[in-house]
Amino acid sequence: MVYVKADAAAGGDGTVAAPFAGLSQVPWVSLGASTTVAVGKGTYPGTLPLRVGVSVVGACVEETILTGIAAPVQSVVSVTGAGEPAEVQNLTIRGASQRGALARRGQRLSLRGVLFDRVQGVGIVVADASTEVSLTDVVIRDTEAVASSPSEFGIGIHVQDGGQLQATRFLVLRNGGLGISAAGEGSALTLLDTVVRETRPRDSDGIAGRGINAEAGARVDATRMLLVGNRLAGAICSGVGTTVTLTDSVVRDTDSRARDGIGGGGVSAELGGTISLTRLLIASNRAVGVFVSNEGTEAVLTDVVIRDTEPQRSRAPGGRGRGIQLQYGAHLEATRLVISNNTESGIFVGSEGSTMSVTDAVIQRTLPLGLPGQFGRGLGVENDGRLDASRLLIADNHELGFFASSPGTVVNLSDVVIRDTRSQLNDLRGGRGFEVQEGARVDGMRLEIERSVEAGVLALTGASVALTDASIVGVAVADCASTTCPTDPYGHAVGALGAALSLRRFRISDAAVCGAMVGRVEEFAEDGSLDLEAGVVSEAEIGACVQVDGYDLERLTGDVEFRENATNLDSTTLPVPNVSATVGL
């Protein structure tokens, strides 16, 4: 045992009877493995250059304080060789002009009950293969950029080039730019009961503020993590081979970047990274709840709730508050999702090669953009994306419940309920349950579409839609019918307008105007193609509205019963629904 006491008399020998008065008096280079250095209450300038197996134990975290030194030393705590772990317990490192702790080149370090407060550069650095650091009951807070390099970040913890970190009961708070940073193939972080909160933008220019930043092949595995109040992104996974796995965790209250109001997303994967999210709450973030982008990027979501996403603070394009956004060839698989109270789109799939598979999901209460009060869609697939979805409830959204557009877009749906779609707020238009346009192809089995506005199911402008075992019930005219749109309020249950639509084993009921319509959109040269087989059309003003000259009516009457309609068949020219705007990336 070696003893250090701040108020000891000068000339001590490190015994309990004559302790050293400061850290500089300890013969660090000659301490053997298993030596323990006991440091009493007080404030100590200096560093801890620890040999293998040496332990430093403070009297208590609140009153044993190390302040580093004003010298070109890389860190307050360091390890001088590889072997058994050096240990530090029960003290605070505060206001040091260097990093808090550094382990590299195969060194091993254990920290227990240590507070890093206002150190410069990085709280803890773990670098190189075979380097191992373990943390228990550790806090890193208010890390600042190095005074001589204000353009650098003040990072809570950084693991690079194959370093290994294990942390339990770990708090990372108010650091300057990045909370937890991991980079390099083989770098691995295992985190249990960890909180990363209120990461600040970099002081010099207001950028960053990310809670977790993993890139270039690093791996982060976190269980029972809270990411709250960070900036730009709660967690980012970027680069081929990079993986972030979050389990039983919460990501919430991420805000936009301070400098320009961009971003604020919950969890992002891009450029070939892989994220796995299990039993997560992602709430009250900005821009997007979960963002997955670029070819080779993978996301797996299981038992995840994404709610209350708001648009980014900037009015720049993008960042509209979507629950999930998938783009540029990325892939996402999801099971048991709740997507609720997000903005503009609950789920958006866009770009060629982007593929999503979803099972057992609820997409509800998507809000229109605040200004101009537009959109509020449940689920949209555009720009040649692909979606396979089963057992979905899409409810209480605005403008469109389900939407697909673009020639290469392919969607397969089964066991889907779409109900209570409402008009958008800016012009009281929309409220359509299901719309496919511009050459997209959708196949659906066992669909129920209830209480829509303007239209229940629409196939427009080159789309191809085939529905089996479908029910379309309750289609009202537009909310603006008595004010701004009295001549074209629609109210059609199903419509094929310049597109192909087939329904087999179906029920159409309670449409304000047409139960089924076939015709064309004014700007589109082709007539629609509608085939009905084995179903019922009832309680509509007009059972079938045919606006194609010479249309073969047998295509509408094969084992089809028209009943309780004011008129079963009419060829009067009526206003037809227009195509909806794509929302894009």
PyMOL commands that set and color helices and strands:
alter all, ss='L'
color gray80, all
select helices_A, chain A and resi 23-25+28-30+554-557
alter helices_A, ss='H'
color red, helices_A
select strands_A, chain A and resi 2-4+36-39+42-44+48-50+55-58+64-66+75-79+86-94+99-103+108-117+122-127+132-141+155-160+164-173+178-183+188-197+210-215+219-228+233-238+243-252+265-270+274-283+288-293+298-307+322-327+331-340+345-350+355-364+377-382+386-395+400-405+410-419+432-437+441-453+455-460+464-476+492-497+500-511+514-519+529-538+542-546+558-563+567-570
alter strands_A, ss='S'
color yellow, strands_A
deselect
rebuild
show_as cartoon
